[in-house]
Amino acid sequence: MKIESYENLIVWQKSMDLVVNIYKLTSKFPKEEVYGLTSQMRRSAVSIPSNISEGHRRSSRKDFRNFLFIAYGSGAELETQIKIAKRLSYGDTKDYNLADSLLSEVMRMLNKFTHELKVS
């Protein structure tokens, strides 16, 4: 399976949607969190599509798969950070519904993709 551009990958497109959602969500956090949880959540979210695109540009399936694992790890970080923000009551629960849904979908897609790229 040859993919011309990482931009054609649905997992990359969904992870970009997740980044936009996280930026909107964290824009409502308290100002004292700008260098704390806001920054951390944004970096974790941005890391997901960034690692997908970087991995796609690498020369081997093995390298691509490794970058997908890194993206998956960033997703796990973001999952925990979202839970922390919820516990701190930063925003309404409904504000997190789209983030939770997108992150869950991206994580499932990354998991499936890494299995499909398994190197013998």
C-alpha positions as CSV (number, residue, x, y, z in Angstrom):
1,M,0.0,0.0,0.0
2,K,1.6,3.2,-1.2
3,I,0.3,6.5,0.3
4,E,1.2,9.5,-1.8
5,S,0.9,12.0,1.1
6,Y,0.3,11.8,4.8
7,E,-2.4,14.4,4.2
8,N,-4.4,11.6,2.6
9,L,-4.4,9.6,5.8
10,I,-7.7,9.8,7.6
11,V,-5.8,9.3,10.9
12,W,-3.7,12.4,10.2
13,Q,-6.9,14.4,9.2
14,K,-8.7,13.4,12.4
15,S,-5.7,14.2,14.5
16,M,-5.5,17.7,12.9
17,D,-9.2,18.1,13.9
18,L,-8.2,17.0,17.4
19,V,-5.5,19.7,17.6
20,V,-8.0,22.4,16.6
21,N,-10.4,21.1,19.2
22,I,-7.7,21.1,22.0
23,Y,-6.7,24.6,21.2
24,K,-10.3,25.8,21.5
25,L,-10.8,23.8,24.7
26,T,-7.7,25.1,26.4
27,S,-8.3,28.7,25.3
28,K,-11.0,28.6,28.1
29,F,-8.6,27.4,30.8
30,P,-7.5,29.8,33.5
31,K,-4.6,32.1,32.5
32,E,-2.4,30.7,35.2
33,E,-2.4,27.4,33.3
34,V,-0.9,28.9,30.1
35,Y,2.5,27.5,30.9
36,G,1.1,24.4,32.6
37,L,-1.7,22.2,31.5
38,T,-2.7,24.4,28.5
39,S,0.8,24.2,27.0
40,Q,1.2,20.5,27.8
41,M,-2.1,19.5,26.2
42,R,-1.4,21.5,23.1
43,R,2.1,20.0,22.7
44,S,0.7,16.5,23.2
45,A,-2.1,17.1,20.6
46,V,0.3,18.7,18.1
47,S,2.7,15.8,18.5
48,I,0.2,13.3,17.1
49,P,-0.2,14.6,13.5
50,S,3.4,15.7,13.6
51,N,4.7,12.2,14.2
52,I,2.4,10.7,11.6
53,S,3.7,13.1,9.0
54,E,7.3,12.7,10.0
55,G,7.0,8.9,10.0
56,H,5.5,8.9,6.6
57,R,8.5,10.8,5.2
58,R,10.9,8.2,6.6
59,S,12.5,5.6,4.3
60,S,11.1,2.4,5.8
61,R,7.9,0.9,7.2
62,K,9.7,0.1,10.4
63,D,10.6,3.8,10.9
64,F,7.0,4.9,10.0
65,R,5.6,2.3,12.5
66,N,7.9,3.7,15.2
67,F,6.7,7.2,14.7
68,L,3.1,5.9,14.9
69,F,3.9,4.4,18.2
70,I,5.3,7.8,19.4
71,A,2.0,9.4,18.1
72,Y,0.1,6.8,20.1
73,G,2.1,7.6,23.2
74,S,1.3,11.3,22.8
75,G,-2.3,10.4,22.6
76,A,-2.1,8.5,25.9
77,E,-0.5,11.6,27.4
78,L,-3.3,13.8,26.1
79,E,-5.9,11.3,27.4
80,T,-4.5,11.7,30.9
81,Q,-4.2,15.5,30.6
82,I,-7.9,15.7,29.6
83,K,-8.8,13.7,32.7
84,I,-6.8,16.1,34.9
85,A,-8.5,19.1,33.3
86,K,-11.9,17.5,34.0
87,R,-11.0,16.8,37.6
88,L,-9.9,20.5,38.0
89,S,-13.3,21.5,36.5
90,Y,-11.8,23.5,33.7
91,G,-14.9,23.9,31.5
92,D,-18.1,22.0,31.2
93,T,-18.2,18.3,30.7
94,K,-19.9,18.9,27.3
95,D,-16.8,20.8,26.2
96,Y,-14.8,17.6,26.5
97,N,-17.2,15.4,24.5
98,L,-15.7,16.2,21.1
99,A,-12.1,15.9,22.4
100,D,-12.8,12.6,24.0
101,S,-14.6,11.3,20.8
102,L,-11.8,12.5,18.4
103,L,-9.0,11.2,20.6
104,S,-10.7,7.8,21.0
105,E,-11.1,7.5,17.2
106,V,-7.5,8.6,16.5
107,M,-6.2,6.1,19.1
108,R,-8.1,3.3,17.5
109,M,-6.9,4.2,14.1
110,L,-3.3,4.5,15.2
111,N,-3.5,1.1,16.9
112,K,-4.9,-0.5,13.8
113,F,-2.4,1.2,11.5
114,T,0.6,0.0,13.5
115,H,-0.7,-3.6,13.3
116,E,-1.1,-3.2,9.5
117,L,2.5,-2.0,9.2
118,K,3.9,-4.9,11.1
119,V,7.4,-5.6,9.8
120,S,8.3,-9.3,9.4
